[in-house]
Amino acid sequence: MSKIGKALQGALMSGAVAAALTAASAVTATASAQTISCGEREAILETLKERYHEGRTAFGITADGRLLEVFSGPSGSWTLLMTRPGGQSCLMSSGEGWRHIIEEKPEDPVA
């Protein structure tokens, strides 16, 4: 079972989460063939924190208003989470070997 599946399974085991999760909301991702699982954001965050020791390390807003977040842990594990404006969160992908780097940003041409 993939880390995404395990995270959702862990979230499902907590009683309050089971009621919050939408029914069978899974689609197949492109090349990776991972299952995208959706559910209540707070339950997913709790699972990422408690089970995988992952915290938010990067985020941004997509053109259509979705919140895209990267969570990573000290072991190099990582999870990509997308949250819709209505509040539903979906685990998009996960993996190993995450490295946080800071590269120089190009100068702002307006400044």
C-alpha positions as CSV (number, residue, x, y, z in Angstrom):
1,M,0.0,0.0,0.0
2,S,1.3,3.4,-0.9
3,K,2.1,6.1,1.7
4,I,-1.0,8.0,0.5
5,G,-3.2,5.0,1.1
6,K,-1.6,4.4,4.5
7,A,-2.1,8.0,5.5
8,L,-5.8,7.9,4.5
9,Q,-6.2,4.6,6.2
10,G,-4.7,6.0,9.4
11,A,-7.0,9.0,9.1
12,L,-10.0,6.8,8.6
13,M,-9.3,4.9,11.8
14,S,-10.0,8.0,13.9
15,G,-13.7,8.1,14.5
16,A,-14.4,11.8,13.6
17,V,-12.6,11.5,10.3
18,A,-14.7,8.6,9.0
19,A,-17.8,10.8,8.9
20,A,-15.9,13.6,7.2
21,L,-14.4,11.7,4.4
22,T,-16.3,11.6,1.1
23,A,-17.3,8.3,-0.3
24,A,-14.7,6.5,-2.5
25,S,-13.2,9.7,-3.9
26,A,-10.2,8.1,-5.7
27,V,-8.9,8.6,-9.2
28,T,-5.8,7.3,-10.8
29,A,-2.9,9.7,-11.1
30,T,-1.0,10.0,-14.4
31,A,2.4,8.3,-14.8
32,S,2.9,7.3,-11.1
33,A,-0.4,5.3,-11.0
34,Q,-0.8,6.3,-7.3
35,T,-4.3,6.7,-6.0
36,I,-5.4,10.2,-5.1
37,S,-7.3,10.1,-1.9
38,C,-9.4,13.0,-0.6
39,G,-10.8,13.8,2.8
40,E,-11.0,16.3,5.7
41,R,-7.9,18.5,5.8
42,E,-7.3,18.5,9.6
43,A,-7.5,14.7,9.7
44,I,-5.0,14.4,6.9
45,L,-2.6,16.9,8.5
46,E,-2.8,15.1,11.8
47,T,-1.9,11.8,10.1
48,L,1.0,13.4,8.3
49,K,2.3,14.8,11.6
50,E,1.8,11.9,13.9
51,R,2.5,8.9,11.5
52,Y,5.1,10.4,9.2
53,H,6.5,13.3,11.3
54,E,5.9,15.6,8.3
55,G,5.3,19.3,8.5
56,R,4.5,22.0,5.9
57,T,7.7,23.1,4.1
58,A,6.3,24.9,1.1
59,F,3.0,26.2,-0.3
60,G,1.4,28.3,-3.0
61,I,-2.0,29.1,-4.5
62,T,-2.8,27.7,-8.0
63,A,-4.3,29.8,-10.8
64,D,-7.8,28.3,-10.0
65,G,-7.5,29.2,-6.2
66,R,-6.4,25.8,-4.8
67,L,-3.9,25.6,-2.0
68,L,-0.9,23.4,-2.9
69,E,1.3,22.3,0.0
70,V,4.4,20.2,0.4
71,F,4.9,18.4,3.7
72,S,8.2,16.8,4.4
73,G,9.9,14.9,7.3
74,P,13.4,14.6,8.7
75,S,13.8,11.2,7.0
76,G,13.3,12.8,3.5
77,S,9.6,11.6,3.2
78,W,7.3,14.1,1.4
79,T,3.6,14.5,0.6
80,L,1.9,16.9,-1.9
81,L,-1.5,18.0,-0.7
82,M,-4.0,20.0,-2.7
83,T,-6.9,21.8,-0.9
84,R,-9.9,23.1,-2.9
85,P,-11.5,26.5,-1.9
86,G,-14.5,24.5,-0.4
87,G,-12.2,22.8,2.0
88,Q,-11.7,19.3,0.6
89,S,-8.1,18.2,0.6
90,C,-6.5,15.6,-1.7
91,L,-3.2,13.7,-1.3
92,M,-1.8,14.1,-4.8
93,S,1.5,12.3,-4.4
94,S,4.2,11.2,-2.0
95,G,7.7,9.9,-2.0
96,E,11.2,9.8,-0.5
97,G,14.4,11.9,-0.8
98,W,13.0,15.4,-0.3
99,R,15.7,18.0,0.0
100,H,14.9,21.6,0.9
101,I,17.1,24.0,-1.1
102,I,17.2,27.8,-1.4
103,E,18.4,29.0,-4.7
104,E,19.0,32.6,-5.6
105,K,15.9,34.2,-7.1
106,P,16.3,36.4,-10.2
107,E,16.0,40.1,-9.7
108,D,12.5,41.6,-9.9
109,P,12.5,43.4,-13.3
110,V,9.9,45.9,-12.0
111,A,12.0,47.1,-9.0
